[in-house]
Amino acid sequence: MIDERRDGVLSVGEANRYVKMLMDNDSLLSSISIQGEISNLKYHSSGHLYFTLKDPEAEISAVMFRSAAAGLKMRVTDGMRVIAYGRISVYEKSGKCQIYVSAMVDNGIGVLQLEFERLKKMLAEEGLFDEQRKRPIPKFPRCIGIITSPTGAAVRDMINVTGRRWPSTKILLFPSLVQGEQAPNSLCLGLEYLNATNACDVIIIGRGGGSIEDLWAFNDERVVRSVAASSIPVISAVGHETDFTLCDFAADLRAPTPSAAAELATPDADEIKLRLDELIGRAEGIALSVLNIKRGAVSELSKRLELSSPSGRLELERKQLSLVSERLEQTIARTIQKNRERFSVLATELGAINPLAVLGRGYSYSQKDGSVVASIEQISVGDKIDIRFSDGIAEAEILSLKTLK
């Protein structure tokens, strides 16, 4: 309520509440239908929708709370022409006039969206978006050219990401307008300059997110043709992940955000270092394995060389001769020992049948004319014979003979 004791001087809050009361009590504003084109659409995490309704003459802020948005039968996007039903009131805290939308229906595609589709179809038919004409992005760029606003958050993000991932890469910034009537000329000038000087290996062109009007410079036919005609590979990084422009289709690579463009344009130094360490370790292991194999081969060849050389062969023959000599000595020793044992056995056997040994036991034998007399029939009476004893010989004459039966 208004405090009238201050002679009609109102606080800001009181003034806003008064305006809100007037608007809420107005029969036209409390139940109104407005047709216009959606722009600056934001899907809040709470489920509320915040956007702008506009036409060629003016625009008004709009909010659609989660309870009303849940009943939508369509997917709301920037550029849509709709009829919004609701009430117009004031948000007391900011004094902002806006329409609180309770329902919304499609009323056709907006003017900018129609132009977008027309240009997209025409340029696609000319082949500007063909995948076959897109070139690979250099893996290790020495210099990255960036065409964007020098004061926006996008350029800071790209510089930070590039410096973190690949510090050796140089950055060549071409400051450009990214919004408004003069933005297409500025963007085309940046592309022409970087191509003429050939000072970089890859070009990133882009800006942060925004409405379809904010991003329209990147749908301009001149800019799209300049991107497609670039002799240097181009990464388009316009807006957020859900934003698409014609530059995205004409570029060699589309990045969902400027930060992602910097990541796509540069290798990760830490990842490459780990990969190099892994490759070095594998190379060292392979080298050690090969070295061990070669050492074994050299050792084998050295042995073969020693065997095939005169000194080596002589040494081998000496070893073999020494082995044969040792074996021969062992064989001779065994043979001698065996013969000695055999001789001992034979000597014992011979001693047992030795006539002298028999004679030593008291026996004797007779000889006639040097021959042993074994039978009485070999002698006659009167013959002279020798009788052999163990210690001598006696001569005898046969006086008589007597046969034993």
LOVEXVO-857515 format. One record per residue (C-alpha): x, y, z; residue in one letter. Coordinates in steps of 0.02 Angstrom, whole numbers, m for minus. Example, Ala and Ser with C-alpha at 12.3 -4.5 7.8 and 13.67 -1.06 7.14 Angstrom:
BEGIN
REC     px     py     pz kemi
REC    615   m225    390    A
REC    684    m53    357    S
//
This chain:
BEGIN
REC     px     py     pz kemi
REC      0      0      0    M
REC     53    182    m30    I
REC     98    284    121    D
REC     11    454     90    E
REC     92    536    242    R
REC    247    579    140    R
REC    156    706     29    D
REC    147    593   m123    G
REC    333    542   m127    V
REC    345    356   m167    L
REC    482    230   m142    S
REC    537    127   m291    V
REC    450    m24   m220    G
REC    290     71   m193    E
REC    293    139   m370    A
REC    320    m35   m443    N
REC    182   m109   m336    R
REC     63     29   m392    Y
REC    100      0   m576    V
REC     81   m188   m549    K
REC    m88   m160   m464    M
REC   m149    m53   m609    L
REC    m94   m180   m738    M
REC   m164   m328   m642    D
REC   m334   m241   m632    N
REC   m337   m198   m817    D
REC   m459   m314   m905    S
REC   m362   m312  m1069    L
REC   m191   m344   m992    L
REC   m252   m478   m871    S
REC   m304   m591  m1015    S
REC   m211   m555  m1176    I
REC   m151   m645  m1334    S
REC      8   m587  m1421    I
REC     84   m651  m1582    Q
REC    269   m633  m1614    G
REC    434   m722  m1644    E
REC    530   m809  m1505    I
REC    706   m749  m1472    S
REC    835   m765  m1332    N
REC    754   m927  m1274    L
REC    821   m999  m1112    K
REC    772  m1166  m1036    Y
REC    801  m1145   m849    H
REC    850  m1295   m742    S
REC    692  m1264   m639    S
REC    586  m1299   m793    G
REC    537  m1118   m823    H
REC    555  m1041   m997    L
REC    624   m865  m1020    Y
REC    618   m783  m1192    F
REC    577   m627  m1292    T
REC    427   m602  m1405    L
REC    464   m483  m1547    K
REC    401   m415  m1712    D
REC    476   m285  m1830    P
REC    413   m143  m1719    E
REC    451   m195  m1540    A
REC    486   m335  m1415    E
REC    427   m389  m1243    I
REC    503   m505  m1113    S
REC    409   m664  m1075    A
REC    412   m801   m944    V
REC    322   m968   m943    M
REC    327  m1058   m777    F
REC    358  m1245   m765    R
REC    177  m1289   m730    S
REC    121  m1204   m892    A
REC    274  m1262   m994    A
REC    235  m1444   m950    A
REC     76  m1431  m1052    G
REC    162  m1379  m1214    L
REC    131  m1493  m1363    K
REC    283  m1430  m1460    M
REC    468  m1403  m1441    R
REC    497  m1216  m1425    V
REC    649  m1145  m1517    T
REC    720   m978  m1566    D
REC    643   m909  m1725    G
REC    472   m988  m1700    M
REC    319   m881  m1730    R
REC    192   m911  m1593    V
REC     34   m847  m1514    I
REC     61   m826  m1327    A
REC    m87   m820  m1206    Y
REC    m69   m746  m1034    G
REC    m63   m584   m937    R
REC     51   m432   m939    I
REC    114   m372   m773    S
REC    266   m298   m686    V
REC    399   m394   m593    Y
REC    409   m286   m437    E
REC    591   m316   m395    K
REC    658   m251   m561    S
REC    508   m153   m622    G
REC    517   m252   m782    K
REC    360   m266   m886    C
REC    334   m441   m956    Q
REC    203   m563  m1013    I
REC    170   m712   m902    Y
REC    126   m848  m1029    V
REC      0   m980   m980    S
REC    m17  m1063  m1152    A
REC     66  m1052  m1322    M
REC     32  m1118  m1497    V
REC    137  m1122  m1656    D
REC     99   m981  m1777    N
REC    225  m1023  m1914    G
REC    413  m1005  m1935    I
REC    491   m834  m1904    G
REC    567   m725  m2038    V
REC    747   m758  m1988    L
REC    716   m944  m1976    Q
REC    640   m945  m2150    L
REC    792   m852  m2218    E
REC    906   m975  m2129    F
REC    820  m1123  m2211    E
REC    823  m1038  m2382    R
REC   1009  m1002  m2375    L
REC   1048  m1173  m2305    K
REC    957  m1259  m2449    K
REC   1036  m1149  m2582    M
REC   1215  m1165  m2518    L
REC   1196  m1352  m2491    A
REC   1141  m1374  m2671    E
REC   1298  m1281  m2726    E
REC   1404  m1408  m2631    G
REC   1474  m1290  m2499    L
REC   1427  m1411  m2359    F
REC   1489  m1572  m2443    D
REC   1593  m1683  m2330    E
REC   1711  m1725  m2474    Q
REC   1780  m1548  m2479    R
REC   1817  m1538  m2293    K
REC   2000  m1549  m2245    R
REC   2082  m1624  m2090    P
REC   2136  m1509  m1950    I
REC   2327  m1506  m1922    P
REC   2375  m1613  m1773    K
REC   2519  m1502  m1715    F
REC   2481  m1322  m1766    P
REC   2622  m1196  m1748    R
REC   2501  m1050  m1755    C
REC   2312  m1035  m1732    I
REC   2219   m888  m1807    G
REC   2066   m833  m1707    I
REC   1932   m719  m1778    I
REC   1818   m656  m1639    T
REC   1782   m511  m1524    S
REC   1939   m462  m1426    P
REC   1835   m420  m1271    T
REC   1720   m571  m1259    G
REC   1735   m721  m1144    A
REC   1757   m834  m1296    A
REC   1931   m770  m1339    V
REC   1990   m787  m1159    R
REC   1926   m965  m1152    D
REC   2015  m1012  m1314    M
REC   2179   m932  m1259    I
REC   2173  m1020  m1090    N
REC   2132  m1191  m1164    V
REC   2267  m1176  m1298    T
REC   2399  m1121  m1173    G
REC   2358  m1266  m1059    R
REC   2352  m1402  m1191    R
REC   2491  m1350  m1312    W
REC   2593  m1203  m1245    P
REC   2710  m1194  m1395    S
REC   2567  m1145  m1512    T
REC   2562   m960  m1559    K
REC   2395   m870  m1568    I
REC   2360   m737  m1698    L
REC   2202   m640  m1650    L
REC   2107   m542  m1781    F
REC   1987   m431  m1682    P
REC   1817   m432  m1765    S
REC   1639   m378  m1738    L
REC   1529   m530  m1705    V
REC   1358   m448  m1696    Q
REC   1267   m312  m1792    G
REC   1260   m248  m1970    E
REC   1448   m223  m1987    Q
REC   1494   m394  m1917    A
REC   1487   m491  m2083    P
REC   1610   m370  m2167    N
REC   1725   m380  m2016    S
REC   1722   m571  m2013    L
REC   1755   m582  m2201    C
REC   1901   m461  m2184    L
REC   1977   m574  m2049    G
REC   1965   m727  m2161    L
REC   2041   m633  m2308    E
REC   2185   m566  m2204    Y
REC   2233   m734  m2126    L
REC   2226   m821  m2295    N
REC   2326   m683  m2381    A
REC   2465   m685  m2251    T
REC   2461   m875  m2230    N
REC   2524   m845  m2054    A
REC   2429   m986  m1967    C
REC   2394  m1172  m1989    D
REC   2211  m1169  m1937    V
REC   2077  m1036  m1912    I
REC   1947  m1031  m1773    I
REC   1800   m915  m1809    I
REC   1662   m891  m1681    G
REC   1587   m811  m1527    R
REC   1485   m854  m1373    G
REC   1302   m900  m1374    G
REC   1153   m788  m1403    G
REC    988   m770  m1492    S
REC    964   m804  m1676    I
REC    982   m616  m1704    E
REC   1144   m610  m1606    D
REC   1218   m752  m1708    L
REC   1150   m696  m1876    W
REC   1317   m629  m1940    A
REC   1376   m811  m1948    F
REC   1227   m851  m2060    N
REC   1269   m711  m2181    D
REC   1297   m779  m2357    E
REC   1459   m682  m2380    R
REC   1534   m752  m2220    V
REC   1481   m930  m2261    V
REC   1558   m920  m2435    R
REC   1719   m848  m2363    S
REC   1731   m992  m2239    V
REC   1705  m1120  m2378    A
REC   1834  m1033  m2491    A
REC   1970  m1025  m2358    S
REC   2132  m1111  m2408    S
REC   2170  m1134  m2223    I
REC   2064  m1262  m2127    P
REC   1926  m1177  m2026    V
REC   1845  m1228  m1862    I
REC   1676  m1146  m1831    S
REC   1640  m1113  m1646    A
REC   1480  m1012  m1636    V
REC   1372  m1009  m1480    G
REC   1334  m1155  m1366    H
REC   1307  m1339  m1404    E
REC   1127  m1315  m1462    T
REC   1165  m1166  m1575    D
REC   1192  m1202  m1760    F
REC   1240  m1077  m1894    T
REC   1276  m1094  m2080    L
REC   1461  m1067  m2043    C
REC   1457  m1232  m1947    D
REC   1406  m1324  m2105    F
REC   1532  m1236  m2218    A
REC   1681  m1253  m2100    A
REC   1799  m1402  m2104    D
REC   1751  m1441  m1924    L
REC   1612  m1382  m1809    R
REC   1646  m1359  m1622    A
REC   1501  m1347  m1500    P
REC   1585  m1206  m1403    T
REC   1739  m1093  m1422    P
REC   1828  m1190  m1283    S
REC   1793  m1352  m1375    A
REC   1864  m1274  m1534    A
REC   2028  m1239  m1445    A
REC   2032  m1420  m1386    E
REC   1999  m1486  m1562    L
REC   2135  m1373  m1634    A
REC   2273  m1425  m1513    T
REC   2344  m1589  m1452    P
REC   2354  m1625  m1265    D
REC   2537  m1605  m1214    A
REC   2515  m1713  m1057    D
REC   2433  m1853  m1157    E
REC   2569  m1846  m1290    I
REC   2705  m1851  m1156    K
REC   2627  m2007  m1081    L
REC   2615  m2084  m1254    R
REC   2796  m2041  m1291    L
REC   2853  m2115  m1125    D
REC   2757  m2273  m1169    E
REC   2834  m2281  m1343    L
REC   3009  m2248  m1273    I
REC   2985  m2388  m1146    G
REC   2928  m2507  m1282    R
REC   3073  m2455  m1395    A
REC   3197  m2483  m1253    E
REC   3123  m2654  m1220    G
REC   3131  m2701  m1404    I
REC   3309  m2633  m1417    A
REC   3363  m2734  m1265    L
REC   3283  m2891  m1335    S
REC   3367  m2866  m1504    V
REC   3533  m2830  m1417    L
REC   3521  m2992  m1317    N
REC   3481  m3090  m1476    I
REC   3629  m3010  m1566    K
REC   3742  m3046  m1419    R
REC   3691  m3228  m1424    G
REC   3722  m3232  m1612    A
REC   3894  m3152  m1590    V
REC   3937  m3277  m1455    S
REC   3884  m3422  m1566    E
REC   3982  m3352  m1713    L
REC   4134  m3328  m1602    S
REC   4126  m3510  m1551    K
REC   4109  m3563  m1732    R
REC   4255  m3450  m1780    L
REC   4362  m3524  m1645    E
REC   4321  m3699  m1706    L
REC   4354  m3655  m1888    S
REC   4518  m3562  m1858    S
REC   4685  m3661  m1860    P
REC   4720  m3623  m1679    S
REC   4544  m3671  m1631    G
REC   4550  m3832  m1729    R
REC   4723  m3873  m1658    L
REC   4657  m3843  m1483    E
REC   4508  m3955  m1520    L
REC   4623  m4091  m1589    E
REC   4733  m4075  m1435    R
REC   4583  m4098  m1322    K
REC   4523  m4247  m1423    Q
REC   4700  m4324  m1424    L
REC   4713  m4297  m1237    S
REC   4546  m4382  m1214    L
REC   4594  m4529  m1327    V
REC   4764  m4546  m1240    S
REC   4679  m4548  m1071    E
REC   4555  m4678  m1129    R
REC   4698  m4783  m1206    L
REC   4799  m4778  m1044    E
REC   4646  m4832   m947    Q
REC   4615  m4975  m1072    T
REC   4798  m5034  m1063    I
REC   4796  m5027   m874    A
REC   4636  m5129   m868    R
REC   4708  m5254   m995    T
REC   4871  m5275   m898    I
REC   4776  m5299   m736    Q
REC   4662  m5425   m820    K
REC   4812  m5520   m894    N
REC   4901  m5520   m728    R
REC   4750  m5597   m646    E
REC   4738  m5725   m788    R
REC   4925  m5765   m777    F
REC   4909  m5794   m591    S
REC   4767  m5915   m620    V
REC   4863  m6007   m758    L
REC   5023  m6014   m654    A
REC   4925  m6093   m515    T
REC   4849  m6219   m635    E
REC   5019  m6252   m716    L
REC   5101  m6278   m549    G
REC   4974  m6410   m511    A
REC   5025  m6514   m664    I
REC   5215  m6474   m666    N
REC   5317  m6639   m673    P
REC   5449  m6564   m561    L
REC   5319  m6534   m431    A
REC   5267  m6716   m445    V
REC   5447  m6770   m432    L
REC   5464  m6666   m278    G
REC   5337  m6776   m196    R
REC   5448  m6934   m222    G
REC   5402  m6980   m398    Y
REC   5526  m7006   m545    S
REC   5517  m7043   m733    Y
REC   5632  m7136   m855    S
REC   5705  m7083  m1022    Q
REC   5782  m7188  m1160    K
REC   5885  m7097  m1286    D
REC   5804  m6931  m1227    G
REC   5625  m6996  m1241    S
REC   5512  m7027  m1095    V
REC   5479  m7212  m1065    V
REC   5293  m7226  m1037    A
REC   5274  m7415  m1066    S
REC   5376  m7572  m1031    I
REC   5362  m7615  m1213    E
REC   5480  m7469  m1256    Q
REC   5630  m7555  m1172    I
REC   5719  m7722  m1173    S
REC   5835  m7815  m1053    V
REC   6008  m7741  m1064    G
REC   5947  m7568  m1117    D
REC   6021  m7421  m1027    K
REC   5902  m7286   m967    I
REC   5908  m7122   m867    D
REC   5799  m7108   m712    I
REC   5751  m6928   m674    R
REC   5725  m6873   m493    F
REC   5682  m6702   m429    S
REC   5861  m6668   m383    D
REC   5959  m6769   m511    G
REC   5976  m6908   m642    I
REC   6033  m7089   m614    A
REC   6093  m7205   m753    E
REC   6024  m7385   m746    A
REC   6029  m7545   m848    E
REC   5877  m7656   m873    I
REC   5910  m7824   m796    L
REC   5737  m7897   m813    S
REC   5560  m7848   m867    L
REC   5397  m7897   m784    K
REC   5227  m7855   m854    T
REC   5087  m7800   m734    L
REC   4911  m7865   m763    K
//
